[in-house]
Amino acid sequence: SFCTGLPLAKTSLPNQALLMALASASSLPSKVADAATTKVAAPKKKAHWAVSFVAGFCSGATEVSVTMPLDTVKTFCQVNRTGMGPVAGAQQIYQLKGLQGFYFGLPAVLLQVAGKGAIRFTAFEQFKFLMHLTPVPRASIDFLAGIRAGFAEAFLWTTPTERLKVLRQNDIKSGLNRYSSLMGSIRTVATEHGITGLYAGIGATGIRQASGVGVRFALYGRVKSALTTDPPQMWQSAVAGGITGCCSTLLNNPIDVIKSRIEAQDGKTKEYTGTIQAFRAILKEEGFLAFYKGIAPRLMKISIGQAITFTAYEAYSNTFSNLTGL
């Protein structure tokens, strides 16, 4: 009875529909105005490849300047079959070569780590962008893009430079000093083994880099988001990077031992002819624990290194973007 007194109630059904449509249309301007004033979150800007390259190079150089001694001790322990621990290894390096022994192969390592940082972050950003255009599950994009970036850096850069680094560090034990300079090392390897000699251990290196980089990128964002406050702090990036470094090291240390053994071979007679054969030989002769030789210094080196790398990369990337406008 209340509705019968309203004008709209006395109107026929078609006319009611017309009036309701006019009322709705009259409210559109205010809705449009409200939508215009509402802030829409801008999509994340894709990193320019030049910024990724330069920031990755600088972050790699920053990392290696701190972690080089740990890498030297790690390799020394891995190629030594007596089961030497990191403390004993460090003491022997010091007895043989002094403090400079911890920086044997520094030019090759500096070039290697800075170069692979540049390739890694550039490749990761490009692969990640391309994979967002595909139906790949979003939760797995960081991991899959990281695997591809790891294989790319292993083939383009890490394998030959890692080979030179290991040969130089192996000079500590042999005392021959055959690889005393970067260019001299390249000439020696090319003369005695051919250019393909620089790619000894490419299979093991590719597996190590792909698995390590994939795990780090997959975990980094998740760990950092769990730690991040508003505003974000630099230590949160460092802690997240350190945790991802620990996880990737525990996962792929066995393949790193195999890689070091293959790359340390310097004669015409090769004890290790491939990744699978090396795995079987080490397992048979030395047992499973041999695959975790050098784990302590490597764990320290990579956890510290990744803490520095991710923190430095973000800082360098922001700085270069602001300076260049890219």
Backbone bond lengths (Angstrom), bond angles and torsions (degrees), N, CA, C in turn:
res aa  C-N    CA-C-N  psi(-1)  N-CA   C-N-CA  omega(-1)  CA-C   N-CA-C  phi
1 S - - - 1.460 - - 1.515 110.85 -
2 F 1.384 115.96 -29.27 1.459 120.14 177.58 1.524 110.29 -64.99
3 C 1.338 116.90 -42.87 1.468 121.48 -175.68 1.510 112.11 -69.53
4 T 1.318 117.59 -26.42 1.456 118.50 -176.70 1.511 112.16 -67.31
5 G 1.337 116.64 -18.67 1.450 119.12 178.85 1.509 113.92 -83.61
6 L 1.355 117.23 -9.37 1.463 120.98 -178.16 1.514 110.33 -84.56
7 P 1.348 116.89 145.94 1.477 119.76 179.93 1.518 111.72 -60.37
8 L 1.358 117.12 -38.23 1.462 120.26 -174.84 1.516 110.84 -67.27
9 A 1.357 115.91 -29.72 1.456 119.09 -178.34 1.517 111.59 -70.13
10 K 1.330 117.52 -25.15 1.458 121.27 -178.95 1.522 112.40 -88.83
11 T 1.299 116.21 1.14 1.462 121.18 -177.36 1.515 108.96 -92.35
12 S 1.316 116.98 146.85 1.466 120.59 177.71 1.519 110.17 -65.46
13 L 1.327 116.73 160.04 1.469 121.83 -177.25 1.524 113.47 -57.48
14 P 1.335 120.85 -45.89 1.475 119.32 177.70 1.513 112.61 -59.39
15 N 1.367 115.68 -40.85 1.457 118.39 179.90 1.526 111.60 -68.39
16 Q 1.344 117.00 -34.26 1.471 120.17 176.25 1.529 110.36 -60.66
17 A 1.316 116.71 -44.40 1.467 120.87 179.47 1.509 110.93 -61.49
18 L 1.361 116.36 -39.83 1.461 120.08 -179.94 1.517 110.98 -65.53
19 L 1.339 116.73 -43.15 1.453 120.24 179.91 1.521 112.20 -64.29
20 M 1.337 116.17 -39.52 1.469 120.04 179.29 1.526 110.75 -65.32
21 A 1.337 117.92 -38.65 1.470 121.57 178.71 1.514 110.79 -64.78
22 L 1.402 115.67 -40.71 1.463 118.92 179.01 1.519 111.56 -65.64
23 A 1.329 116.55 -38.13 1.466 120.38 179.00 1.520 111.06 -64.91
24 S 1.338 115.64 -39.94 1.463 120.02 179.32 1.511 110.98 -66.15
25 A 1.352 116.02 -41.46 1.463 119.90 -179.23 1.512 111.41 -65.12
26 S 1.362 116.08 -34.67 1.460 119.10 -178.65 1.514 112.71 -66.09
27 S 1.352 116.83 -21.99 1.463 119.87 -179.23 1.520 112.84 -90.29
28 L 1.348 117.99 -6.01 1.466 120.91 -177.53 1.516 113.55 -61.16
29 P 1.357 120.87 -44.55 1.461 119.45 -179.31 1.510 113.62 -55.19
30 S 1.350 116.67 -41.77 1.464 118.34 -179.47 1.518 111.00 -67.33
31 K 1.370 117.54 -36.21 1.462 120.31 178.63 1.513 111.25 -66.72
32 V 1.352 115.55 -40.14 1.466 119.54 178.25 1.512 110.65 -63.87
33 A 1.341 115.90 -41.06 1.461 119.47 179.01 1.514 111.76 -63.25
34 D 1.361 115.47 -40.75 1.464 118.90 178.33 1.518 111.27 -63.86
35 A 1.340 116.86 -40.92 1.464 120.37 -179.86 1.518 111.28 -65.58
36 A 1.340 115.77 -35.33 1.462 119.67 -179.05 1.515 111.95 -67.14
37 T 1.351 115.47 -32.54 1.463 118.53 -179.01 1.516 112.76 -85.25
38 T 1.360 117.08 -10.41 1.460 120.36 179.90 1.523 109.84 -79.10
39 K 1.319 118.58 129.75 1.458 123.20 -179.15 1.523 109.93 -78.63
40 V 1.311 114.63 128.50 1.462 120.83 177.56 1.525 107.97 -104.45
41 A 1.340 117.18 130.18 1.462 120.86 -178.70 1.517 110.20 -63.64
42 A 1.326 115.95 124.87 1.457 120.85 179.73 1.518 109.93 -72.77
43 P 1.340 117.02 141.01 1.460 118.38 177.91 1.523 110.77 -64.78
44 K 1.335 115.31 150.10 1.457 120.00 -178.27 1.521 110.82 -63.63
45 K 1.309 116.30 129.49 1.453 121.41 -178.84 1.524 110.96 -70.31
46 K 1.323 115.89 133.33 1.454 120.68 178.71 1.526 108.98 -70.13
47 A 1.334 116.33 133.42 1.465 120.60 -179.38 1.521 110.00 -66.13
48 H 1.314 116.86 132.73 1.460 121.08 176.75 1.518 108.83 -68.16
49 W 1.336 116.21 140.65 1.469 118.90 -174.66 1.523 111.94 -61.69
50 A 1.342 117.88 -33.81 1.464 120.13 -179.25 1.524 110.95 -67.51
51 V 1.329 116.85 -38.66 1.461 120.82 177.25 1.524 110.06 -65.34
52 S 1.346 117.14 -44.42 1.467 121.05 178.58 1.524 110.94 -60.84
53 F 1.333 116.63 -40.74 1.464 121.20 -176.96 1.529 111.16 -66.37
54 V 1.319 116.60 -50.48 1.464 120.62 -177.39 1.531 110.58 -67.80
55 A 1.330 117.07 -43.12 1.468 120.54 179.35 1.518 110.79 -64.44
56 G 1.331 117.47 -40.20 1.458 120.95 177.53 1.518 112.16 -64.96
57 F 1.331 117.37 -41.15 1.466 121.67 178.69 1.525 110.45 -62.47
58 C 1.321 116.84 -47.84 1.470 120.98 -178.13 1.527 111.90 -66.99
59 S 1.331 117.38 -38.22 1.462 119.48 179.69 1.523 110.85 -67.92
60 G 1.353 117.31 -35.91 1.461 120.45 176.08 1.513 112.34 -65.10
61 A 1.332 116.52 -42.16 1.463 120.53 178.28 1.530 111.13 -64.64
62 T 1.317 116.92 -38.15 1.460 121.00 177.80 1.524 110.82 -63.70
63 E 1.329 115.99 -42.84 1.463 120.04 -179.21 1.523 112.40 -63.07
64 V 1.338 117.07 -48.61 1.466 120.11 -172.73 1.521 111.90 -68.13
65 S 1.307 117.36 -25.80 1.459 119.47 178.48 1.527 111.68 -65.15
66 V 1.333 116.37 -21.95 1.466 121.45 -179.83 1.522 111.85 -97.72
67 T 1.327 117.43 -38.68 1.466 121.25 -167.40 1.521 115.24 -99.86
68 M 1.325 118.82 -0.44 1.468 121.29 -176.27 1.538 113.58 -55.11
69 P 1.334 120.93 -46.39 1.468 119.82 -179.69 1.526 113.10 -58.48
70 L 1.328 117.40 -39.12 1.462 120.67 178.71 1.526 111.02 -65.07
71 D 1.322 117.21 -36.76 1.464 120.62 179.06 1.525 110.61 -67.35
72 T 1.318 116.85 -38.32 1.470 120.88 178.57 1.527 110.84 -63.80
73 V 1.333 117.11 -45.05 1.465 120.86 178.84 1.523 110.28 -64.33
74 K 1.332 117.22 -40.35 1.467 121.54 179.18 1.521 111.54 -59.05
75 T 1.319 116.93 -49.78 1.463 120.63 -179.07 1.522 111.34 -65.62
76 F 1.317 117.00 -39.89 1.472 121.64 179.64 1.526 110.41 -59.96
77 C 1.336 117.24 -41.95 1.465 121.12 179.42 1.529 111.89 -69.54
78 Q 1.333 116.48 -36.52 1.455 119.93 -176.41 1.527 113.03 -69.97
79 V 1.334 117.47 -35.94 1.470 119.91 -178.06 1.524 111.26 -87.30
80 N 1.333 117.66 -7.27 1.460 121.87 178.22 1.527 108.97 -93.12
81 R 1.318 117.71 128.07 1.461 121.19 -173.03 1.524 113.79 -94.76
82 T 1.306 118.23 6.59 1.466 120.47 -177.25 1.520 112.32 -87.72
83 G 1.334 117.18 2.41 1.455 119.63 -178.78 1.511 112.89 75.71
84 M 1.314 117.26 29.36 1.461 122.93 -177.66 1.523 111.01 -65.73
85 G 1.325 116.20 135.69 1.445 121.73 177.52 1.519 111.48 -84.97
86 P 1.331 117.66 170.99 1.465 120.58 -176.06 1.526 113.77 -64.36
87 V 1.337 118.10 -36.73 1.468 120.23 179.59 1.520 110.29 -66.88
88 A 1.346 116.14 -46.87 1.472 120.12 178.54 1.520 110.44 -64.07
89 G 1.332 116.84 -37.48 1.456 120.51 177.82 1.514 112.24 -63.25
90 A 1.320 116.30 -43.93 1.464 120.61 178.76 1.527 110.97 -63.86
91 Q 1.328 116.04 -39.91 1.467 119.59 178.59 1.523 111.41 -64.06
92 Q 1.340 117.12 -40.60 1.456 119.91 -179.73 1.524 111.93 -69.07
93 I 1.307 116.57 -38.35 1.472 119.87 176.34 1.528 109.96 -60.28
94 Y 1.329 115.72 -43.89 1.472 120.03 -179.44 1.526 111.14 -65.09
95 Q 1.336 117.27 -40.08 1.463 120.89 179.10 1.518 112.10 -65.39
96 L 1.324 116.55 -36.31 1.461 120.76 -176.61 1.530 112.80 -81.43
97 K 1.334 116.80 -41.18 1.469 119.57 -170.82 1.522 114.59 -129.36
98 G 1.328 118.01 -2.95 1.457 119.15 -177.64 1.520 111.35 74.86
99 L 1.321 115.70 -166.37 1.468 120.06 -177.81 1.523 112.35 -62.60
100 Q 1.343 117.05 -33.08 1.458 118.98 -178.91 1.528 112.02 -66.43
101 G 1.328 116.54 -18.74 1.451 119.42 177.80 1.518 112.96 -62.67
102 F 1.319 117.39 -28.58 1.460 120.69 179.08 1.527 112.06 -72.10
103 Y 1.319 116.14 -12.11 1.464 120.71 179.19 1.515 111.71 -115.81
104 F 1.353 116.69 21.96 1.453 120.49 174.82 1.533 108.68 -62.68
105 G 1.321 115.39 129.85 1.462 120.24 -179.91 1.506 113.67 81.88
106 L 1.353 117.80 16.90 1.463 120.03 -176.79 1.531 113.08 -58.00
107 P 1.354 120.65 -45.19 1.476 118.25 179.82 1.526 112.72 -57.23
108 A 1.345 116.30 -43.39 1.464 119.45 179.48 1.520 111.03 -66.47
109 V 1.341 117.12 -40.75 1.459 120.64 -178.88 1.528 110.92 -68.81
110 L 1.340 116.48 -42.27 1.463 120.32 179.21 1.524 110.37 -60.88
111 L 1.328 115.25 -46.29 1.465 120.26 178.79 1.515 110.38 -64.68
112 Q 1.324 115.51 -39.23 1.460 119.78 -177.53 1.519 112.47 -67.09
113 V 1.331 116.68 -52.69 1.461 120.27 -173.94 1.528 111.01 -68.71
114 A 1.336 117.10 -40.73 1.459 119.65 178.04 1.530 110.52 -65.73
115 G 1.342 116.13 -43.23 1.459 120.14 -179.99 1.523 112.75 -65.69
116 K 1.321 116.61 -42.83 1.470 118.02 -178.85 1.522 110.72 -71.59
117 G 1.345 117.55 -29.24 1.462 119.61 174.05 1.519 111.28 -63.27
118 A 1.331 115.72 -41.65 1.463 120.40 178.59 1.529 110.97 -63.44
119 I 1.349 116.29 -47.39 1.464 120.55 -179.30 1.525 110.61 -67.25
120 R 1.324 116.72 -41.96 1.472 121.00 -176.25 1.525 111.81 -59.96
121 F 1.327 117.33 -54.28 1.453 119.45 -175.43 1.531 111.92 -70.28
122 T 1.343 116.53 -35.90 1.466 119.09 177.57 1.518 110.52 -64.91
123 A 1.342 116.48 -48.19 1.466 120.24 -179.77 1.520 111.20 -63.76
124 F 1.329 116.57 -40.94 1.464 119.71 -179.43 1.524 111.61 -60.92
125 E 1.329 116.84 -46.80 1.467 120.00 -179.01 1.528 111.14 -63.09
126 Q 1.347 117.36 -39.21 1.457 120.08 -179.33 1.526 111.63 -70.89
127 F 1.336 116.84 -44.69 1.463 120.26 177.84 1.530 110.76 -62.46
128 K 1.305 116.42 -41.05 1.464 121.02 -179.19 1.528 110.50 -62.98
129 F 1.329 116.64 -43.45 1.463 121.04 179.10 1.531 110.61 -61.75
130 L 1.338 116.42 -45.29 1.463 120.42 -178.78 1.525 111.70 -66.34
131 M 1.324 116.84 -37.28 1.454 119.91 -178.32 1.528 112.65 -71.74
132 H 1.321 117.12 -22.38 1.462 119.95 175.09 1.529 110.94 -69.08
133 L 1.335 116.83 -17.19 1.461 121.31 179.01 1.522 111.66 -88.63
134 T 1.317 117.01 -2.00 1.462 122.51 -178.14 1.529 109.68 -111.02
135 P 1.346 116.99 168.32 1.481 119.27 179.21 1.527 114.11 -81.01
136 V 1.323 118.07 19.77 1.465 121.16 178.55 1.531 109.14 -63.71
137 P 1.335 118.54 136.09 1.474 120.44 178.12 1.522 111.54 -54.40
138 R 1.330 116.18 131.56 1.470 120.67 -175.09 1.532 112.14 -60.07
139 A 1.324 117.37 -32.00 1.459 120.45 -177.07 1.525 112.62 -67.46
140 S 1.326 117.71 -21.33 1.470 121.00 -176.65 1.518 113.44 -104.32
141 I 1.334 118.04 0.56 1.466 120.41 -175.04 1.527 111.68 -63.88
142 D 1.330 118.60 -45.90 1.465 120.58 -179.05 1.532 111.23 -59.51
143 F 1.336 116.44 -42.57 1.466 120.50 -179.45 1.529 111.29 -65.54
144 L 1.336 116.99 -47.90 1.467 120.30 -177.96 1.529 112.04 -68.50
145 A 1.322 117.15 -38.53 1.463 120.08 176.77 1.524 110.31 -66.40
146 G 1.349 116.73 -36.35 1.459 120.51 177.23 1.520 112.28 -65.36
147 I 1.340 117.33 -40.58 1.468 120.72 177.03 1.524 110.73 -60.17
148 R 1.316 116.61 -45.91 1.467 120.76 179.64 1.523 111.20 -64.25
149 A 1.318 116.75 -41.10 1.465 120.15 177.79 1.526 110.97 -63.98
150 G 1.343 117.19 -38.02 1.464 121.11 178.17 1.516 112.41 -63.60
151 F 1.334 117.08 -44.47 1.460 120.21 177.02 1.530 111.08 -63.90
152 A 1.337 116.71 -39.16 1.465 120.34 -179.81 1.524 111.22 -62.93
153 E 1.324 117.14 -46.63 1.463 119.35 -179.13 1.522 111.65 -68.40
154 A 1.343 117.47 -33.51 1.465 120.49 179.12 1.527 110.88 -64.07
155 F 1.326 116.65 -43.75 1.461 120.33 -177.66 1.525 112.07 -75.07
156 L 1.326 115.95 -44.08 1.461 119.64 -174.27 1.519 113.79 -77.60
157 W 1.354 116.79 -27.43 1.460 116.76 -168.59 1.521 115.84 -145.06
158 T 1.323 117.28 -49.45 1.460 120.44 -167.37 1.524 113.27 -65.78
159 T 1.337 117.99 -42.47 1.464 119.87 -175.08 1.527 113.11 -60.00
160 P 1.334 120.45 -53.28 1.473 118.60 -179.72 1.525 113.48 -64.80
161 T 1.326 118.28 -39.21 1.463 119.39 -178.45 1.525 111.28 -73.39
162 E 1.338 117.18 -33.42 1.459 120.91 176.29 1.530 110.51 -66.42
163 R 1.307 116.20 -37.77 1.469 121.36 177.48 1.532 110.11 -60.21
164 L 1.326 117.62 -45.70 1.467 121.39 179.49 1.526 110.95 -66.08
165 K 1.312 116.70 -39.00 1.464 120.56 179.65 1.522 111.69 -63.27
166 V 1.347 116.44 -47.25 1.461 120.53 -178.03 1.532 110.79 -65.03
167 L 1.330 117.28 -40.58 1.469 120.10 178.28 1.528 110.94 -62.53
168 R 1.309 116.65 -41.56 1.467 120.43 179.08 1.526 110.58 -65.64
169 Q 1.323 117.57 -44.09 1.458 120.15 -179.99 1.523 111.83 -68.79
170 N 1.323 117.13 -27.17 1.462 120.97 177.45 1.524 111.24 -71.11
171 D 1.336 117.11 -19.48 1.467 121.46 175.62 1.524 112.12 -62.20
172 I 1.329 116.85 -24.81 1.465 120.27 179.31 1.518 109.62 -59.13
173 K 1.321 115.87 -44.17 1.452 121.30 -177.45 1.526 111.82 -78.93
174 S 1.327 117.49 -43.58 1.469 120.53 -176.41 1.515 112.72 -73.12
175 G 1.343 116.75 -31.31 1.461 120.43 -178.78 1.515 114.59 73.87
176 L 1.341 118.03 8.75 1.472 120.91 -175.84 1.526 112.56 -83.53
177 N 1.301 117.74 -24.19 1.465 122.13 179.72 1.531 112.23 57.06
178 R 1.321 115.99 40.00 1.466 120.55 -178.78 1.525 112.67 -76.81
179 Y 1.314 116.67 -19.74 1.464 120.24 -175.36 1.525 109.68 -123.86
180 S 1.328 114.56 60.76 1.463 120.66 -172.44 1.524 113.66 -81.43
181 S 1.323 117.92 -15.46 1.460 120.28 178.93 1.521 109.01 -141.78
182 L 1.313 115.67 161.24 1.461 120.32 -177.03 1.519 111.25 -64.23
183 M 1.333 117.37 -51.42 1.465 120.49 -178.21 1.525 110.91 -67.72
184 G 1.333 116.32 -36.81 1.459 119.62 177.48 1.519 111.37 -64.29
185 S 1.332 116.46 -37.90 1.461 120.53 178.40 1.525 111.15 -64.32
186 I 1.333 116.16 -42.37 1.466 120.07 179.14 1.527 110.35 -62.32
187 R 1.336 116.40 -43.77 1.470 119.54 179.96 1.522 110.99 -64.29
188 T 1.337 117.48 -42.03 1.468 120.88 -178.56 1.525 110.94 -63.17
189 V 1.334 116.83 -46.98 1.461 120.28 -179.52 1.524 110.80 -65.22
190 A 1.337 117.08 -43.41 1.464 120.63 -178.55 1.521 111.34 -65.49
191 T 1.328 117.24 -36.83 1.466 121.22 -179.25 1.530 111.42 -71.26
192 E 1.323 116.77 -44.49 1.459 120.74 -173.42 1.525 113.84 -87.35
193 H 1.327 117.04 -28.91 1.456 119.60 -174.38 1.527 113.47 -124.81
194 G 1.327 116.74 -4.87 1.454 119.32 -174.69 1.522 111.14 79.80
195 I 1.322 115.30 170.57 1.463 119.53 -179.73 1.520 111.09 -60.56
196 T 1.348 116.46 -31.82 1.463 118.79 179.62 1.529 111.99 -65.13
197 G 1.345 116.41 -18.12 1.453 119.99 176.92 1.517 112.65 -62.91
198 L 1.330 116.07 -24.64 1.455 120.14 177.49 1.526 111.73 -72.52
199 Y 1.334 115.81 -16.66 1.457 119.89 -177.89 1.525 112.31 -106.32
200 A 1.327 116.58 22.31 1.466 119.70 173.62 1.526 109.05 -63.00
201 G 1.305 116.31 131.59 1.466 120.31 179.54 1.509 114.62 81.67
202 I 1.339 117.35 20.07 1.469 118.67 -176.71 1.528 111.81 -65.12
203 G 1.348 116.87 -33.39 1.460 119.00 179.15 1.518 111.94 -64.03
204 A 1.335 115.64 -49.06 1.469 120.14 179.67 1.522 111.05 -65.94
205 T 1.325 116.42 -39.13 1.469 119.61 179.90 1.520 110.76 -65.25
206 G 1.338 116.69 -41.75 1.457 120.31 179.11 1.517 112.01 -61.98
207 I 1.334 116.98 -43.15 1.466 120.61 178.81 1.525 110.35 -65.22
208 R 1.334 116.53 -42.61 1.466 119.43 -179.53 1.523 111.50 -63.03
209 Q 1.329 116.54 -47.79 1.460 119.38 -177.20 1.523 111.83 -67.40
210 A 1.320 116.91 -43.14 1.464 119.58 -177.88 1.526 111.10 -63.90
211 S 1.329 116.88 -45.92 1.464 119.76 -178.93 1.528 110.87 -66.78
212 G 1.334 116.40 -44.64 1.459 119.98 -178.36 1.517 112.93 -64.73
213 V 1.333 116.49 -48.22 1.468 120.27 -177.73 1.525 110.72 -67.64
214 G 1.339 116.80 -39.02 1.462 119.77 178.38 1.515 112.20 -60.54
215 V 1.323 116.85 -46.50 1.469 121.22 -179.81 1.522 110.91 -64.92
216 R 1.327 116.90 -41.78 1.470 119.49 -177.83 1.520 112.29 -63.19
217 F 1.330 116.60 -47.52 1.458 118.77 -179.62 1.526 111.76 -69.04
218 A 1.342 116.88 -33.31 1.463 119.64 179.30 1.522 111.56 -66.78
219 L 1.333 116.90 -37.68 1.454 120.89 -175.86 1.527 113.46 -88.27
220 Y 1.333 117.18 -31.12 1.461 120.05 -170.64 1.528 112.53 -57.19
221 G 1.322 116.84 -51.52 1.461 119.87 -178.18 1.515 112.60 -61.46
222 R 1.333 116.53 -39.47 1.459 120.38 -178.47 1.520 111.49 -68.87
223 V 1.340 116.28 -44.01 1.464 119.95 -179.36 1.526 109.92 -66.56
224 K 1.324 116.41 -43.15 1.461 119.43 -178.30 1.522 111.50 -65.06
225 S 1.339 117.36 -39.84 1.463 119.56 179.42 1.527 111.61 -64.58
226 A 1.333 116.38 -29.69 1.464 119.67 177.76 1.524 111.82 -73.50
227 L 1.329 116.83 -24.64 1.464 121.22 -177.86 1.517 113.51 -96.68
228 T 1.322 116.98 -23.85 1.459 121.47 -167.68 1.521 112.54 -67.56
229 T 1.321 113.91 135.39 1.466 122.23 172.92 1.521 108.19 -109.68
230 D 1.315 116.92 -179.25 1.456 121.76 177.85 1.525 109.06 -118.34
231 P 1.333 119.76 111.30 1.467 125.68 4.04 1.532 111.77 -81.44
232 P 1.351 117.84 159.30 1.469 120.15 179.37 1.524 111.55 -66.89
233 Q 1.329 116.37 149.30 1.455 122.25 -178.82 1.530 110.20 -112.69
234 M 1.329 116.69 153.17 1.455 120.95 -178.17 1.526 111.81 -63.59
235 W 1.325 117.54 -35.14 1.456 120.22 -177.86 1.520 111.65 -63.08
236 Q 1.325 117.32 -26.86 1.457 120.14 179.30 1.528 111.26 -67.35
237 S 1.314 116.81 -38.88 1.466 120.66 175.08 1.522 110.34 -65.20
238 A 1.334 116.86 -39.69 1.460 120.95 -179.41 1.526 111.44 -65.47
239 V 1.335 116.54 -44.76 1.469 120.17 179.86 1.526 110.64 -65.13
240 A 1.322 116.75 -43.52 1.466 120.13 179.18 1.526 110.89 -62.15
241 G 1.333 116.89 -42.74 1.460 120.36 177.86 1.516 112.13 -63.91
242 G 1.341 117.18 -40.42 1.457 120.74 178.81 1.519 112.52 -64.02
243 I 1.329 117.09 -40.59 1.472 121.03 179.41 1.531 110.53 -65.59
244 T 1.315 117.08 -43.20 1.466 119.35 179.26 1.525 110.74 -65.05
245 G 1.336 116.86 -35.22 1.463 120.11 177.64 1.528 111.76 -64.09
246 C 1.330 116.73 -42.16 1.476 120.70 177.67 1.520 111.24 -60.95
247 C 1.320 116.89 -46.56 1.466 120.97 -176.97 1.527 111.23 -63.43
248 S 1.333 117.30 -45.19 1.468 119.54 -178.36 1.523 111.46 -67.60
249 T 1.335 117.66 -33.22 1.467 121.39 179.73 1.523 111.46 -67.11
250 L 1.325 116.74 -46.14 1.462 120.45 179.23 1.525 111.01 -62.75
251 L 1.318 116.17 -31.41 1.460 120.42 -179.12 1.525 112.63 -72.72
252 N 1.331 117.69 -46.22 1.468 118.73 -168.58 1.525 115.26 -114.89
253 N 1.337 118.36 19.30 1.465 118.49 176.70 1.535 113.11 -61.10
254 P 1.340 119.68 -37.80 1.470 118.49 177.40 1.523 113.77 -56.43
255 I 1.327 117.62 -43.65 1.469 119.46 -179.77 1.530 110.48 -70.57
256 D 1.330 117.35 -26.38 1.460 120.16 176.90 1.528 110.98 -69.63
257 V 1.338 117.22 -38.09 1.473 120.86 176.11 1.522 110.05 -63.26
258 I 1.328 116.81 -45.34 1.467 121.01 178.41 1.525 110.35 -59.69
259 K 1.319 116.86 -44.73 1.461 121.52 179.03 1.526 111.50 -59.07
260 S 1.328 116.35 -46.51 1.462 120.35 -178.75 1.528 111.49 -63.38
261 R 1.332 117.58 -39.78 1.464 120.77 179.80 1.532 110.70 -64.53
262 I 1.320 116.84 -43.78 1.462 120.43 -179.33 1.526 110.62 -65.71
263 E 1.323 116.78 -43.97 1.465 120.58 -175.79 1.525 112.57 -73.17
264 A 1.327 117.76 -23.49 1.470 120.45 -178.69 1.521 112.63 -78.66
265 Q 1.328 118.95 -10.66 1.466 122.13 -179.31 1.517 109.91 -70.12
266 D 1.329 115.54 128.73 1.463 119.69 -173.42 1.528 113.03 -127.19
267 G 1.313 118.27 2.14 1.463 120.21 -179.46 1.512 111.55 -105.68
268 K 1.333 115.67 177.55 1.457 119.69 178.89 1.524 111.13 -74.86
269 T 1.336 116.72 -28.27 1.456 121.21 176.95 1.526 108.98 -88.11
270 K 1.309 115.57 120.79 1.453 120.61 -176.27 1.530 110.57 -104.89
271 E 1.313 116.07 119.80 1.457 119.66 176.11 1.518 111.14 -72.41
272 Y 1.340 115.28 -34.63 1.460 120.45 -179.31 1.528 108.51 -114.27
273 T 1.322 115.20 118.92 1.468 120.11 -175.15 1.525 113.28 -102.42
274 G 1.288 117.33 -10.53 1.456 120.43 -179.75 1.514 110.67 -173.34
275 T 1.327 116.18 172.84 1.459 121.22 -175.32 1.532 112.03 -64.08
276 I 1.322 117.67 -48.17 1.467 121.15 -178.06 1.528 110.60 -66.76
277 Q 1.345 116.05 -44.02 1.470 119.47 179.67 1.520 111.24 -63.10
278 A 1.342 116.81 -39.16 1.461 120.71 179.47 1.529 110.38 -66.36
279 F 1.312 116.81 -40.22 1.464 120.66 177.94 1.527 111.10 -59.52
280 R 1.325 116.26 -46.82 1.462 120.30 -179.26 1.524 111.71 -65.52
281 A 1.341 116.82 -40.77 1.460 120.54 -177.99 1.529 111.39 -66.37
282 I 1.319 117.07 -45.27 1.467 120.74 -179.58 1.520 110.40 -65.32
283 L 1.323 116.75 -42.29 1.458 120.91 179.86 1.532 111.10 -62.73
284 K 1.315 116.76 -41.89 1.461 121.35 -178.00 1.522 112.02 -70.39
285 E 1.337 117.18 -43.39 1.460 121.58 -173.12 1.522 113.57 -85.94
286 E 1.333 118.23 -31.88 1.458 120.40 -171.47 1.519 114.50 -122.91
287 G 1.325 116.73 -10.74 1.449 119.28 179.78 1.519 113.23 87.39
288 F 1.335 115.59 168.29 1.460 120.78 -174.55 1.528 113.08 -63.74
289 L 1.332 117.01 -34.36 1.470 119.52 -177.29 1.526 112.67 -63.40
290 A 1.331 117.49 -18.74 1.463 120.20 178.10 1.524 111.43 -62.50
291 F 1.333 116.53 -25.62 1.466 119.94 -179.51 1.530 112.23 -73.65
292 Y 1.326 116.05 -6.93 1.468 118.86 177.56 1.528 111.57 -115.57
293 K 1.337 115.25 22.85 1.467 118.72 171.47 1.527 109.08 -67.45
294 G 1.313 115.01 140.89 1.466 119.31 179.77 1.511 113.93 75.50
295 I 1.350 117.70 10.55 1.458 119.86 -175.52 1.525 112.11 -66.54
296 A 1.343 117.71 -36.78 1.471 119.79 -177.07 1.529 112.18 -64.52
297 P 1.353 119.15 -54.66 1.461 118.00 178.44 1.522 113.03 -66.33
298 R 1.335 116.59 -32.03 1.470 118.59 179.18 1.521 110.36 -69.23
299 L 1.328 116.58 -39.51 1.467 120.47 178.36 1.523 110.30 -62.11
300 M 1.326 116.14 -43.59 1.465 119.87 177.54 1.517 111.02 -65.17
301 K 1.333 115.01 -44.99 1.462 120.06 -176.59 1.523 112.25 -62.15
302 I 1.332 116.53 -47.24 1.464 119.57 -174.81 1.524 111.69 -76.63
303 S 1.333 118.30 -37.75 1.466 119.07 178.58 1.527 110.66 -64.43
304 I 1.331 116.10 -45.22 1.470 119.57 176.51 1.521 110.37 -66.12
305 G 1.338 114.93 -42.73 1.461 119.80 -178.50 1.512 113.15 -61.86
306 Q 1.339 117.44 -43.29 1.461 119.58 -179.75 1.524 112.07 -72.37
307 A 1.323 116.72 -31.45 1.466 119.20 173.57 1.523 110.33 -60.84
308 I 1.339 115.55 -43.77 1.471 120.22 178.92 1.522 110.42 -69.36
309 T 1.333 116.84 -44.61 1.463 121.26 -174.13 1.527 112.37 -61.51
310 F 1.328 117.47 -51.33 1.466 119.76 -177.29 1.528 111.36 -66.87
311 T 1.335 116.25 -40.78 1.469 119.32 179.25 1.525 110.74 -65.10
312 A 1.344 115.78 -46.61 1.461 119.95 -179.34 1.523 111.16 -65.91
313 Y 1.339 117.19 -39.54 1.466 119.71 -179.16 1.530 110.97 -60.34
314 E 1.320 116.77 -45.35 1.464 119.57 -179.31 1.526 111.00 -64.23
315 A 1.342 116.06 -39.53 1.471 119.79 179.67 1.527 111.07 -67.52
316 Y 1.342 116.48 -47.46 1.467 120.32 179.33 1.528 110.86 -63.87
317 S 1.325 116.89 -41.22 1.460 120.66 -178.45 1.520 111.12 -62.48
318 N 1.314 117.69 -44.94 1.470 120.92 178.26 1.518 111.26 -63.85
319 T 1.336 116.45 -40.94 1.460 121.07 -179.12 1.526 111.16 -64.53
320 F 1.336 116.48 -48.43 1.472 120.23 -178.13 1.532 111.11 -67.40
321 S 1.329 117.34 -35.83 1.469 120.17 177.91 1.520 110.56 -64.29
322 N 1.333 116.05 -42.12 1.464 119.96 -179.51 1.527 111.18 -68.71
323 L 1.334 116.67 -37.10 1.454 120.68 -177.68 1.528 112.45 -72.23
324 T 1.329 115.52 -39.37 1.476 120.05 -174.07 1.521 113.76 -99.02
325 G 1.340 116.29 -18.58 1.448 119.09 -177.16 1.512 113.66 77.21
326 L 1.335 117.16 10.92 1.479 121.10 -179.71 1.520 110.93 -83.45
